[in-house]
Amino acid sequence: MSQDVETCIRCRAEAFESFGGVTRTLLLDNLKSGVLKANLYDPELNPLYEAYSKHAGFIPLPASWRVATPQHKGKVESNVDYVQDNALKGKRFESIDEQNAHLRKWNKTWASTRIHGTTKRQVRVMFM
């Protein structure tokens, strides 16, 4: 519910724990908690986020090539639509814990077992 750097770091850490590993690179959406100054050649990362990325072992890639053009971030934005249209559509939850439990089950039984449309590989295999 917050986009401050501490929340973003905690969410990434929980996601990596849930997936059972850390991705090599992570595309950032130029959110100030991760990117202080977007620039194609020399972006300025939030120092706390940059330190976390080094600690966790991933390379943060700011979406700096086309600042303020969301149509060029289809791969990033499409994941939100995928979850909303498949896991959450028509559902209501009494609490965030209930929603998270539902999403964990959905991810385990559906999202991570499916064959990804672009890579043509089972999603969970890409996190092993």
C-alpha positions as CSV (number, residue, x, y, z in Angstrom):
1,M,0.0,0.0,0.0
2,S,3.1,2.2,0.0
3,Q,5.8,2.9,-2.5
4,D,8.6,4.1,-0.2
5,V,12.0,2.4,-0.6
6,E,11.7,0.3,2.5
7,T,8.4,-1.2,1.3
8,C,9.7,-1.8,-2.2
9,I,12.7,-3.6,-0.8
10,R,10.6,-5.7,1.6
11,C,8.3,-6.6,-1.3
12,R,11.2,-7.7,-3.5
13,A,12.7,-9.7,-0.7
14,E,9.4,-11.5,-0.1
15,A,8.9,-12.1,-3.8
16,F,12.4,-13.6,-4.2
17,E,11.7,-15.8,-1.1
18,S,8.4,-16.9,-2.6
19,F,10.0,-17.7,-5.9
20,G,12.9,-19.5,-4.3
21,G,15.6,-17.4,-5.9
22,V,16.7,-14.1,-7.2
23,T,16.5,-13.0,-10.8
24,R,19.7,-11.8,-12.5
25,T,18.2,-8.5,-13.6
26,L,15.2,-6.5,-12.5
27,L,13.5,-3.9,-14.7
28,L,12.5,-0.9,-12.6
29,D,9.6,1.3,-13.6
30,N,11.4,4.5,-12.6
31,L,9.6,4.7,-9.3
32,K,11.5,7.1,-7.0
33,S,12.1,4.4,-4.4
34,G,14.4,2.7,-7.0
35,V,15.4,5.4,-9.5
36,L,16.1,9.0,-8.4
37,K,17.1,10.3,-11.9
38,A,16.2,8.4,-15.1
39,N,18.9,8.6,-17.7
40,L,19.7,6.2,-20.5
41,Y,23.5,6.2,-19.9
42,D,23.9,7.2,-16.3
43,P,20.7,6.7,-14.2
44,E,20.9,7.6,-10.5
45,L,19.5,4.9,-8.3
46,N,18.2,5.3,-4.8
47,P,21.2,4.5,-2.6
48,L,19.2,2.2,-0.3
49,Y,17.7,0.3,-3.3
50,E,21.1,0.1,-5.0
51,A,22.6,-1.3,-1.8
52,Y,19.8,-3.9,-1.5
53,S,20.3,-5.0,-5.2
54,K,24.0,-5.6,-4.5
55,H,23.2,-7.5,-1.3
56,A,20.5,-9.6,-3.0
57,G,22.6,-10.2,-6.1
58,F,20.5,-8.7,-8.9
59,I,21.2,-5.9,-11.4
60,P,18.5,-3.2,-11.4
61,L,17.7,-1.9,-14.9
62,P,15.9,1.4,-14.9
63,A,13.3,1.8,-17.7
64,S,15.2,4.9,-18.8
65,W,15.2,4.4,-22.5
66,R,11.7,6.0,-22.9
67,V,10.9,8.0,-19.9
68,A,7.1,8.9,-19.5
69,T,6.1,6.6,-22.3
70,P,4.1,3.7,-20.7
71,Q,3.3,2.2,-24.0
72,H,6.9,1.1,-24.2
73,K,6.7,-0.9,-21.0
74,G,4.3,-3.6,-22.2
75,K,6.1,-6.5,-20.6
76,V,6.1,-4.8,-17.2
77,E,2.6,-3.6,-17.3
78,S,1.1,-6.8,-18.8
79,N,1.9,-8.8,-15.6
80,V,-0.4,-6.6,-13.6
81,D,-3.3,-7.1,-16.1
82,Y,-2.6,-10.9,-16.1
83,V,-3.0,-11.2,-12.4
84,Q,-6.0,-8.9,-12.2
85,D,-7.7,-10.7,-15.1
86,N,-6.9,-14.2,-14.0
87,A,-6.4,-14.5,-10.3
88,L,-8.4,-11.6,-8.9
89,K,-11.3,-11.0,-11.4
90,G,-14.6,-10.9,-9.6
91,K,-13.1,-11.7,-6.2
92,R,-13.3,-9.8,-3.0
93,F,-11.3,-10.4,0.2
94,E,-11.8,-9.6,3.8
95,S,-8.1,-8.9,4.4
96,I,-4.8,-8.6,2.6
97,D,-3.8,-11.9,4.3
98,E,-6.8,-13.6,2.7
99,Q,-5.9,-12.1,-0.7
100,N,-2.3,-13.1,-0.3
101,A,-3.2,-16.7,0.6
102,H,-5.5,-16.9,-2.5
103,L,-2.6,-15.5,-4.7
104,R,-0.1,-18.0,-3.3
105,K,-2.4,-20.9,-4.0
106,W,-3.2,-19.5,-7.5
107,N,0.5,-19.0,-8.2
108,K,1.4,-22.6,-7.1
109,T,-1.5,-24.3,-8.9
110,W,-1.8,-22.2,-12.0
111,A,0.6,-19.3,-12.8
112,S,3.8,-21.1,-12.1
113,T,2.8,-24.4,-13.8
114,R,1.6,-22.9,-17.1
115,I,3.7,-22.6,-20.2
116,H,4.8,-19.0,-20.7
117,G,3.6,-17.5,-24.0
118,T,6.9,-15.8,-24.9
119,T,9.5,-18.3,-23.5
120,K,7.5,-21.5,-24.2
121,R,8.8,-22.8,-20.9
122,Q,7.0,-23.7,-17.7
123,V,7.2,-20.6,-15.5
124,R,8.5,-22.3,-12.3
125,V,11.3,-23.9,-14.2
126,M,12.7,-20.4,-15.0
127,F,13.1,-19.7,-11.3
128,M,15.0,-22.9,-10.5
